[in-house]
Every structure is written in structure tokens, then in C-alpha cells.
Amino acid sequence: MQKAREPVARLLQQFWKDERGQDIAEYAVMLAVILVIVVGTIRLIGSNANNVFSQVGSAIQ
């Protein structure tokens, strides 16, 4: 059973030492932050735009 674990342990060590994985994680975090900012901005602009259109529509009537 010990021999079956050796390839897995070796694979995990390679992943741990591989620095390319850290770059991917950093890009994922940056993408998540950008998405949160974009979604928040769209929600804010969307609600304000809805209010403006409602006011304009009421003024026209």
C-alpha cells in the first residue's frame, strides 16, 4: 500500500514546488476582484439609470 502512495506524494510535491500554479491563483484572485467591481458598478448605475428614466417619463406625461 505504501508504494501506491509514493506517486501521489511525488505529484503533490511537484505541484507544491511549481510556481506557475501561484501565478494562476493570483490571476484568479485579480479576476474575482475585477468582477466584483464591475458587477457592483453595473448594479449602481442600473438603479440610478432606472430612477432617471422614471423621472424623465413622469416629466413627459
C-alpha distances in whole Angstrom, upper triangle without the diagonal:
4,5,5,7,9,12,12,13,15,17,17,19,21,22,23,25,27,30,31,29,32,35,33,33,36,38,37,38,41,41,41,44,46,45,46,49,50,50,52,55,55,55,58,60,59,61,64,64,65,67,69,70,70,73,75,75,76,79,80,81
4,5,5,7,10,11,10,13,15,15,16,19,20,21,22,24,28,29,27,30,33,32,31,35,37,35,37,40,40,40,43,45,45,45,48,50,49,51,54,54,55,57,59,59,61,63,64,65,67,69,69,70,73,74,75,76,79,80,81
4,5,5,8,10,10,11,13,15,16,17,19,20,22,23,27,28,27,29,32,31,31,34,36,35,37,40,40,40,43,45,44,46,49,50,49,51,54,54,55,57,59,59,61,63,64,65,67,69,69,71,73,74,75,77,79,80,81
4,6,7,7,9,11,12,14,15,17,18,19,21,22,26,27,25,28,30,29,29,33,34,33,34,38,38,37,40,42,42,43,46,47,47,49,51,52,52,55,56,56,58,61,61,62,64,66,66,67,70,71,71,74,76,76,77
4,6,5,6,9,10,11,12,14,15,16,18,20,23,24,22,25,28,27,26,30,31,30,32,35,35,35,38,40,39,40,43,45,44,46,49,49,50,52,54,54,56,58,59,60,62,64,64,66,68,69,70,72,74,75,76
4,5,5,6,9,10,10,12,14,15,16,18,22,23,22,24,27,26,26,29,31,30,32,35,35,35,38,40,40,41,44,45,45,47,50,50,51,53,55,55,57,59,60,61,63,65,65,67,69,70,71,73,75,76,77
4,5,5,6,9,10,11,12,14,15,16,20,21,19,22,25,24,24,28,29,28,30,33,33,33,36,38,38,39,42,43,43,45,48,48,49,51,53,53,55,57,58,59,61,63,63,65,67,68,69,71,73,74,75
4,5,5,6,9,10,11,12,14,15,19,19,17,20,23,22,22,25,27,26,27,30,31,30,33,35,35,36,39,40,40,42,45,45,46,48,50,50,52,54,55,56,58,60,60,62,64,65,66,68,70,71,72
4,5,5,6,9,10,10,12,14,18,19,17,19,22,22,22,25,27,26,27,30,31,31,33,35,36,37,39,41,41,42,45,46,46,49,50,51,52,55,56,56,59,60,61,62,65,66,67,69,71,72,73
4,5,5,6,9,10,11,12,16,17,16,18,21,21,21,24,26,26,27,30,31,31,33,35,36,37,40,41,41,43,45,46,47,49,51,51,53,55,56,57,60,61,62,63,65,67,67,69,71,72,73
4,5,5,6,9,10,10,14,15,13,16,19,18,19,22,23,23,24,27,28,28,31,32,33,34,37,38,38,40,42,43,44,46,48,48,50,52,53,54,56,58,58,60,62,63,64,66,68,69,70
4,5,5,6,9,10,13,14,12,14,17,17,16,20,21,21,22,25,26,26,28,30,31,32,34,36,36,38,40,41,42,44,46,46,48,50,51,52,54,56,57,58,60,61,62,64,66,67,68
4,5,5,6,8,12,14,12,14,17,17,17,20,22,22,23,26,27,27,29,32,32,33,36,37,38,39,42,43,44,46,47,48,50,52,53,54,56,58,58,60,62,63,64,66,68,69,70
4,5,5,6,10,11,10,13,15,16,16,19,20,21,22,25,26,26,29,30,31,33,35,36,37,39,41,42,43,45,46,47,49,51,52,53,55,56,57,59,61,62,63,65,67,68,69
4,6,5,8,9,7,10,13,12,13,16,17,17,19,21,22,23,25,27,27,29,31,32,33,35,37,38,39,41,43,43,45,47,48,49,52,53,54,55,57,58,59,61,63,64,66
4,6,8,10,8,9,13,13,13,15,18,18,19,21,23,23,25,27,28,29,31,33,33,35,37,38,39,41,43,44,45,47,48,50,52,53,54,56,58,59,60,62,63,64,66
4,6,9,9,10,12,14,14,16,18,19,20,22,24,25,26,28,29,31,32,34,35,37,38,40,41,43,44,45,47,49,50,51,53,55,56,57,59,60,61,64,65,66,68
4,6,6,8,10,11,12,14,16,17,18,20,21,23,24,26,27,29,30,32,33,35,36,38,39,41,42,43,45,47,48,49,51,52,53,55,57,58,59,61,63,64,66
4,5,5,7,9,10,11,13,15,16,17,19,20,22,23,25,26,28,29,31,32,34,35,37,38,40,41,43,44,45,47,49,50,51,53,55,55,57,59,60,61,63
4,5,5,7,9,10,11,13,15,16,17,19,20,21,23,25,26,27,29,31,32,33,35,36,38,39,41,42,43,45,47,48,49,51,53,53,54,57,58,59,61
4,5,5,6,9,10,11,13,14,15,17,19,20,21,23,25,26,27,29,30,31,33,35,36,37,39,41,41,43,45,46,47,49,51,52,53,55,57,58,59
4,5,5,6,9,10,11,12,14,15,17,18,20,21,23,24,26,27,29,30,32,33,35,36,38,39,40,42,44,45,46,48,50,51,52,54,55,56,58
4,5,5,6,9,10,11,12,14,15,16,18,20,21,22,24,26,27,28,30,32,33,34,36,38,38,40,42,43,44,46,48,49,50,52,54,54,56
4,5,5,6,9,10,10,12,14,15,16,18,20,21,22,24,26,27,28,30,31,32,35,36,37,38,41,42,42,44,46,47,48,50,52,53,55
4,5,5,6,9,10,11,12,14,15,17,19,20,21,23,24,26,27,29,30,31,33,35,36,37,39,41,42,43,45,46,47,49,51,52,54
4,5,5,6,9,10,11,12,14,16,17,18,20,21,23,24,26,27,29,30,32,33,34,36,38,39,40,42,44,45,46,48,49,51,53
4,5,5,6,9,10,10,12,14,15,16,18,20,21,22,24,26,27,28,30,31,32,34,36,37,38,40,42,42,44,46,47,48,50
4,5,5,6,9,10,10,12,14,15,16,18,20,21,22,24,26,26,29,30,31,32,35,36,37,39,41,41,42,45,46,47,49
4,5,5,6,9,10,11,13,14,15,17,18,20,21,23,24,26,27,29,30,32,33,35,36,38,39,40,42,44,45,46,48
4,5,5,6,9,10,11,12,14,15,17,18,20,21,22,24,26,27,28,30,32,33,34,36,38,39,40,42,43,44,46
4,5,5,6,9,10,10,12,14,15,16,18,20,21,22,24,26,26,28,30,31,32,34,36,37,38,40,41,42,44
4,5,5,6,9,10,11,12,14,15,16,18,20,21,23,24,25,27,29,30,31,33,35,36,37,39,41,42,43
4,5,5,6,9,10,11,12,14,15,17,18,20,21,23,24,26,27,29,30,32,33,35,36,38,39,40,42
4,5,5,6,9,10,11,12,14,15,16,18,20,21,22,24,26,27,28,30,32,32,34,36,37,38,40
4,5,5,6,8,10,10,12,14,15,16,18,20,21,22,24,25,26,28,30,31,32,34,36,37,39
4,6,5,6,8,10,11,12,14,15,17,18,20,21,23,24,26,27,29,30,31,33,35,36,38
4,6,5,6,9,10,11,12,14,16,17,18,20,21,22,24,26,27,28,30,32,33,34,36
4,5,5,6,9,10,10,12,14,15,16,18,20,21,22,24,26,26,28,30,31,32,34
4,5,5,6,9,10,10,12,14,15,16,18,20,21,22,24,25,26,28,30,31,33
4,5,5,6,9,10,11,12,14,15,17,18,20,21,23,24,26,27,29,30,32
4,5,5,6,8,10,11,12,14,16,16,18,20,21,22,24,26,27,28,30
4,5,5,6,8,10,10,12,14,15,16,18,20,21,22,24,25,26,28
4,6,5,6,9,10,11,13,14,15,17,19,20,21,23,24,26,27
4,5,6,6,9,10,11,13,14,16,17,19,20,21,23,25,26
4,6,5,6,8,10,10,12,14,15,16,18,20,21,22,24
4,5,5,6,9,10,11,12,14,15,16,18,20,21,23
4,5,5,6,9,10,11,13,14,15,17,18,20,21
4,5,5,6,9,10,11,12,14,15,17,18,20
4,5,5,6,9,10,11,12,14,15,16,18
4,5,5,6,9,10,10,12,14,15,17
4,6,5,6,9,10,11,12,14,16
4,5,5,6,8,10,11,12,14
4,5,5,6,8,10,10,12
4,5,5,6,9,10,11
4,5,5,6,9,10
4,5,5,6,9
4,5,5,6
4,5,5
4,6
4
